């Protein structure tokens, strides 16, 4: 019995199997200095990405996010959040240089910490939020999540959520 309990705890640690929780609210400026509030997207699935403008994995992830935004136009909203130490001008340059079709917000770190808690963050980190505002999964870039970021893992998870099935809990 002890071995089973230990195995379950290890599996939960590897998959990030947290129970769904309400997504912390925020209101942050985007690349055009327009304020964006998470509550404005209630009723839509939200793909929330934490990134930095100097992160090559984040830049490589832009086409995947753009494709999701186009595929589910009107039902899904991609939101990227550039995290300090990125200065606001780097956010504008990244958005312009990559021709983003979705908002890129700037956070000095306060809002980001409400999501990642005290565990730290790898870039990119993605949270999948359902139409009711509940976090259904989170994934941080790393060896165990290569398919999610470089393959079609995120598309599978979004497709499941859009079809009404719960997303996987995610991996860290």
C-alpha distance (Angstrom), angle and dihedral (degrees) to the residues before:
residue distance angle dihedral
X1 . . .
X2 3.81 . .
X3 3.80 90.3 .
X4 3.80 91.1 52.1
X5 3.81 91.8 50.9
X6 3.81 91.4 49.1
X7 3.81 91.2 47.5
X8 3.81 91.1 51.2
X9 3.79 92.3 49.0
X10 3.80 90.8 49.7
X11 3.81 91.5 48.7
X12 3.80 91.0 50.2
X13 3.79 91.1 49.7
X14 3.79 91.5 50.8
X15 3.80 95.4 47.5
X16 3.77 98.8 37.5
X17 3.79 87.9 -126.4
X18 3.76 98.9 -175.6
X19 3.77 120.1 159.2
X20 3.80 112.2 -105.2
X21 3.79 111.2 -84.4
X22 3.77 133.6 -173.0
X23 3.79 111.8 -89.0
X24 3.81 110.0 -114.2
X25 3.79 110.5 -111.8
X26 3.77 123.4 -118.6
X27 3.77 143.4 173.7
X28 3.81 114.3 -158.1
X29 3.82 137.1 160.6
X30 3.80 119.0 -102.1
X31 3.80 130.5 -146.7
X32 3.84 90.2 -77.3
X33 3.84 92.2 47.6
X34 3.82 90.6 -108.9
X35 3.82 111.6 141.2
X36 3.81 114.8 -119.6
X37 3.80 123.2 -161.0
X38 3.81 121.3 -161.4
X39 3.82 88.8 -141.0
X40 3.82 88.8 65.8
X41 3.81 88.7 69.3
X42 3.82 97.0 52.3
X43 3.80 107.6 134.1
X44 3.81 92.0 38.4
X45 3.77 130.8 84.4
X46 3.82 108.6 -110.8
X47 3.79 125.9 -151.3
X48 3.81 102.9 -159.6
X49 3.81 115.0 -166.8
X50 3.80 125.3 -171.4
X51 3.80 110.4 -155.6
X52 3.79 147.8 149.5
X53 3.78 125.9 -129.0
X54 3.82 92.3 -126.7
X55 3.82 94.5 52.6
X56 3.84 112.0 108.4
X57 3.83 91.4 -159.6
X58 3.81 89.6 55.2
X59 3.80 91.7 51.2
X60 3.81 90.8 48.5
X61 3.83 89.9 51.0
X62 3.84 94.2 57.8
X63 3.85 95.5 87.0
X64 3.82 90.8 51.2
X65 3.80 91.9 51.5
X66 3.82 91.7 44.3
X67 3.81 90.0 52.0
X68 3.82 91.8 51.5
X69 3.81 91.2 48.1
X70 3.83 90.0 52.9
X71 3.81 96.1 41.9
X72 3.81 94.0 53.7
X73 3.81 100.2 30.1
X74 3.78 110.0 169.4
X75 3.83 93.9 14.2
X76 3.81 101.4 58.1
X77 3.78 134.7 40.2
X78 3.79 124.9 -159.9
X79 3.80 113.3 -153.6
X80 3.79 122.6 -178.5
X81 3.78 121.8 -164.0
X82 3.80 119.8 -158.1
X83 3.77 109.4 -148.2
X84 3.81 128.2 -147.2
X85 2.97 135.6 -67.6
X86 3.83 80.5 53.2
X87 3.81 105.6 99.7
X88 3.83 117.4 -137.5
X89 3.82 92.2 -106.8
X90 3.83 89.9 58.1
X91 3.81 88.3 55.2
X92 3.81 91.0 54.2
X93 3.82 91.9 46.7
X94 3.82 92.6 49.0
X95 3.82 92.7 48.6
X96 3.80 92.6 47.4
X97 3.80 95.7 41.9
X98 3.80 93.1 50.1
X99 3.83 94.4 39.0
X100 3.80 92.2 -128.4
X101 3.80 116.3 -156.7
X102 3.80 93.0 -166.5
X103 3.81 132.5 57.0
X104 3.79 120.5 -78.6
X105 3.79 108.3 -161.2
X106 3.78 129.3 -162.0
X107 3.81 121.6 -131.2
X108 3.78 126.2 179.6
X109 3.82 88.2 -152.4
X110 3.80 105.5 -86.1
X111 3.81 97.6 99.4
X112 3.78 93.7 39.5
X113 3.79 90.9 58.3
X114 3.82 90.4 55.7
X115 3.81 87.3 63.0
X116 3.78 104.0 37.4
X117 3.79 94.7 36.7
X118 3.81 112.5 -162.1
X119 3.81 96.8 -36.6
X120 3.79 97.8 90.9
X121 3.78 126.6 -125.0
X122 3.80 136.6 -99.4
X123 3.78 119.1 -157.1
X124 2.87 125.1 -82.1
X125 3.80 101.8 25.5
X126 3.80 117.7 172.9
X127 3.80 131.0 -160.2
X128 3.79 120.1 -165.9
X129 3.82 110.4 -148.9
X130 3.80 121.2 -170.3
X131 3.81 125.7 -136.0
X132 3.83 90.4 -93.4
X133 3.83 91.7 57.4
X134 3.81 97.8 -104.1
X135 3.81 121.9 137.0
X136 3.81 106.1 -121.1
X137 3.79 99.0 178.2
X138 3.78 145.4 -12.1
X139 3.77 131.9 -153.7
X140 3.80 130.0 -171.3
X141 3.78 122.5 -160.9
X142 3.78 112.7 -98.9
X143 3.81 144.6 109.3
X144 3.82 93.3 -69.8
X145 3.81 92.8 53.2
X146 3.80 100.7 45.2
X147 3.83 93.1 118.1
X148 3.80 91.2 49.9
X149 3.81 93.5 55.9
X150 3.81 103.1 26.7
X151 3.80 102.1 27.0
X152 3.76 128.3 40.5
X153 3.80 97.8 -75.8
X154 3.79 96.4 116.4
X155 3.80 91.0 47.7
X156 3.82 90.5 52.8
X157 3.81 91.6 49.9
X158 3.81 93.4 47.6
X159 3.82 91.2 45.9
X160 3.83 89.8 53.0
X161 3.78 92.6 49.2
X162 3.80 92.6 46.5
X163 3.81 89.3 51.0
X164 3.80 90.5 53.6
X165 3.80 98.9 -103.0
X166 3.80 117.0 122.5
X167 3.78 116.5 -104.7
X168 3.77 119.8 -117.3
X169 3.78 113.7 -90.4
X170 3.80 92.0 -109.5
X171 3.77 135.3 -126.3
X172 3.73 133.6 -99.6
